[in-house]
Amino acid sequence: MTTPPIEIERKFLVASDAWRADITKSTRIEQGYLHSDRERAVRVRIKGEQAFLTIKGGAGVGTTDSDIARLEFEYEISVEDASAMLANLCKPGIIKKVRHLVKVEGHVFEVDEFGGENAGLIVAELELEAVD
C-alpha cells in the first residue's frame, strides 16, 4: 500500500503590502466547493490555463493528530469540465482570487489576494515538508 499524499501548511493573515516587491509570479484562480464539512472538502479550481479537482480531508483526518496536516488528492481535469462544475454544481459563493508567489528567505509563500465577496482579504500560506 502506498502512503497517501499529505498536505502540511501554515496560513497567515497579511497585514501590510511589503511583500509585493518580492512577487515572482501571479495567477488568477476561480474555485468552488462541491462539498465541504469538517471531515472533507471537494473543490474544483481553474488556475490560469489549468483546472483541478481536489479532495482534502479535514485537519488531522487520516493523518497524525496535527492541526496543520491533512490528506490531499488532486487531479487535473479539463477547463471546460471545471467551468461547467463551477456554473452548475458548486455551492454558492464562488471564490475569485489572484495567487502571488513570493520568495522570502529561501521559502516560497503563496499569497492569495481575494476579490468578489472577500475583496480586501489577503492570506499567505507556506507548504511544509514536516509538521515540526
C-alpha positions in Angstrom: 0.0 0.0 0.0 1.3 3.4 -0.9 1.5 6.3 1.5 -1.4 8.8 0.9 -0.4 12.4 -0.1 -0.4 14.7 2.9 -0.5 18.5 2.8 1.2 20.3 5.6 0.7 24.1 5.6 0.7 27.2 7.7 -1.6 30.1 6.9 -1.1 33.8 7.9 -3.2 36.9 7.6 -1.3 39.5 5.7 -1.3 43.0 7.3 0.9 45.1 5.0 1.9 45.4 1.3 5.7 44.9 1.9 5.5 41.5 0.2 4.5 43.0 -3.2 8.1 43.9 -4.0 9.1 40.2 -3.9 6.4 38.7 -6.2 7.8 36.3 -8.7 4.6 35.1 -10.4 0.8 35.9 -10.3 -2.0 33.6 -11.4 -5.8 34.2 -11.4 -7.8 31.5 -9.7 -11.6 30.8 -9.6 -12.8 28.0 -7.3 -15.9 26.5 -5.8 -16.8 23.7 -3.5 -18.9 20.7 -4.5 -18.9 19.5 -0.8 -17.4 20.8 2.4 -17.7 19.8 6.0 -15.3 19.3 9.0 -14.0 15.9 7.7 -13.6 16.6 3.9 -13.9 19.1 1.1 -14.2 18.5 -2.6 -13.2 21.6 -4.6 -13.0 22.5 -8.3 -10.5 25.1 -9.4 -9.4 26.9 -12.5 -5.9 28.1 -12.0 -4.6 30.1 -15.0 -4.9 27.8 -18.0 -5.3 24.6 -16.0 -8.1 23.1 -13.9 -8.2 20.7 -11.0 -10.5 18.6 -8.8 -9.2 18.4 -5.3 -10.3 16.2 -2.4 -9.0 17.2 1.1 -9.5 15.7 4.5 -10.2 17.9 7.5 -7.2 18.8 9.7 -5.8 15.6 11.2 -8.3 13.3 9.3 -6.4 10.3 8.1 -3.0 11.7 9.3 -1.4 12.3 12.7 -3.4 14.5 15.1 -1.8 17.6 13.8 -3.9 20.7 13.1 -1.8 21.6 10.0 -1.6 18.3 8.2 -4.3 16.6 6.1 -4.8 14.2 3.3 -5.0 15.8 -0.2 -5.7 14.2 -3.6 -5.6 16.4 -6.7 -6.4 15.6 -10.3 -6.1 17.7 -13.4 -9.4 18.0 -15.3 -10.3 20.0 -18.4 -11.0 23.7 -18.1 -14.3 23.1 -19.8 -15.4 20.5 -17.2 -14.3 22.8 -14.4 -16.2 25.7 -15.8 -19.4 23.6 -16.1 -18.9 22.4 -12.5 -18.4 26.0 -11.2 -21.5 27.2 -13.1 -23.8 24.3 -12.3 -22.7 22.1 -9.4 -20.7 24.2 -6.8 -22.2 25.7 -3.7 -23.0 29.5 -3.9 -20.0 31.8 -3.1 -17.5 31.1 -5.9 -14.1 32.3 -4.8 -12.1 34.6 -7.1 -8.5 35.5 -6.2 -5.0 36.2 -7.5 -2.3 33.9 -6.2 1.1 35.6 -6.0 4.3 33.6 -5.4 6.6 35.4 -3.1 10.1 34.3 -2.1 11.2 35.0 1.5 14.4 33.7 2.9 14.6 30.6 0.8 10.8 29.8 1.1 8.1 30.4 -1.4 4.9 31.7 0.1 1.6 31.6 -1.8 -0.1 34.9 -1.1 -3.8 34.9 -2.1 -5.4 38.3 -2.8 -9.2 37.8 -2.8 -11.8 39.6 -5.0 -15.6 39.4 -5.1 -17.3 38.9 -1.7 -13.9 38.5 0.0 -12.3 41.6 -1.5 -9.6 43.1 0.7 -8.7 39.7 2.3 -5.0 38.7 1.8 -3.8 35.4 3.2 -0.3 33.9 2.9 0.4 30.2 3.1 3.5 28.1 3.3 3.6 24.4 2.4 6.0 22.5 4.6 7.8 19.2 4.4 7.2 18.2 8.0 4.8 19.3 10.8 7.7 20.4 13.0 
